[in-house]
Amino acid sequence: MKKLLILLLTSILTAQTYTVGDTITFKVSGLVCSFCAHGLNKGIGKMDYTDENNVFVDIKKQTVKIVILKEPNIEETIKLIKDTGYDVSKITHANEVIWKKDK
């Protein structure tokens, strides 16, 4: 319950305004091959705020860039990336860090 409250307060304090066409960048670790990138692209591309044509996975930079088509669900995206076997360490939007993994 305490973690949920902290997460809720963090979400409120760091509320973001998103515009169609904005890019959100997820710093991930564990991407090692094009098959990994393709699978992550397809999974995120099925989310309701983007599509496969607007998801860009960069294996060398270990990033996933998502062009949003409507209000994104960041928590759901983090869960999908983690459930796929990768770790998210940082998320940026408009050149600002909007989420960072606690160490």
C-alpha positions as CSV (number, residue, x, y, z in Angstrom):
1,M,0.0,0.0,0.0
2,K,2.9,2.4,0.8
3,K,4.5,1.8,-2.6
4,L,1.1,2.4,-4.3
5,L,0.7,5.7,-2.5
6,I,4.3,6.8,-3.4
7,L,3.7,5.8,-7.0
8,L,0.4,7.8,-7.0
9,L,2.0,10.9,-5.5
10,T,4.9,10.6,-7.9
11,S,2.5,10.4,-10.8
12,I,0.6,13.5,-9.6
13,L,3.7,15.5,-9.0
14,T,5.3,14.7,-12.4
15,A,2.1,15.0,-14.4
16,Q,3.0,15.5,-18.1
17,T,1.1,17.0,-20.9
18,Y,1.4,15.0,-24.1
19,T,0.6,16.2,-27.7
20,V,0.0,13.9,-30.6
21,G,3.3,13.4,-32.4
22,D,5.4,13.8,-29.2
23,T,8.1,11.2,-28.7
24,I,8.7,9.3,-25.4
25,T,12.1,7.6,-25.1
26,F,12.6,4.5,-22.8
27,K,16.1,3.6,-21.9
28,V,16.2,-0.2,-21.7
29,S,18.8,-2.9,-21.1
30,G,19.0,-6.4,-22.5
31,L,18.3,-5.7,-26.2
32,V,20.9,-7.8,-28.1
33,C,19.5,-8.7,-31.5
34,S,17.1,-7.7,-34.2
35,F,14.6,-10.4,-33.2
36,C,14.4,-8.8,-29.7
37,A,13.9,-5.4,-31.3
38,H,11.2,-6.7,-33.6
39,G,9.3,-8.4,-30.8
40,L,9.4,-5.3,-28.6
41,N,8.2,-3.2,-31.6
42,K,5.3,-5.5,-32.2
43,G,4.3,-5.6,-28.6
44,I,4.4,-1.9,-28.0
45,G,2.9,-1.2,-31.4
46,K,-0.3,-3.0,-30.2
47,M,-0.8,-0.6,-27.4
48,D,-3.8,1.8,-27.9
49,Y,-1.7,5.0,-28.0
50,T,0.6,4.2,-30.8
51,D,1.2,1.6,-33.6
52,E,4.1,-0.4,-35.0
53,N,5.0,2.4,-37.5
54,N,5.6,4.7,-34.6
55,V,7.9,2.5,-32.4
56,F,11.6,2.7,-33.0
57,V,13.9,0.3,-31.2
58,D,17.7,1.0,-31.3
59,I,19.8,-1.9,-30.2
60,K,23.1,0.0,-30.1
61,K,21.7,2.9,-28.0
62,Q,19.4,0.5,-25.9
63,T,16.4,2.8,-26.5
64,V,12.8,2.5,-27.5
65,K,11.3,5.7,-29.0
66,I,7.6,5.9,-29.3
67,V,5.7,8.5,-31.2
68,I,2.4,8.9,-29.4
69,L,-1.0,9.2,-31.2
70,K,-3.0,9.9,-28.0
71,E,-2.5,10.0,-24.2
72,P,0.0,7.2,-23.4
73,N,-0.1,4.8,-20.5
74,I,3.5,4.9,-19.2
75,E,2.9,2.3,-16.4
76,E,1.4,-0.2,-18.8
77,T,4.3,0.3,-21.2
78,I,6.9,-0.2,-18.4
79,K,5.1,-3.4,-17.5
80,L,5.0,-4.7,-21.1
81,I,8.8,-4.0,-21.5
82,K,9.6,-5.7,-18.2
83,D,7.3,-8.7,-19.0
84,T,9.1,-9.1,-22.3
85,G,12.3,-9.5,-20.4
86,Y,14.0,-6.1,-20.5
87,D,14.7,-3.5,-17.8
88,V,13.7,0.1,-18.0
89,S,16.0,2.6,-16.3
90,K,14.8,6.0,-17.5
91,I,12.0,7.6,-19.5
92,T,12.3,11.0,-21.2
93,H,9.8,13.3,-22.9
94,A,10.6,16.7,-24.4
95,N,14.2,16.4,-23.3
96,E,13.2,16.0,-19.7
97,V,13.5,12.9,-17.5
98,I,9.9,12.0,-16.5
99,W,10.7,8.7,-14.7
100,K,13.9,7.1,-13.4
101,K,14.3,3.7,-11.8
102,D,15.2,3.7,-8.1
103,K,18.5,2.1,-7.4
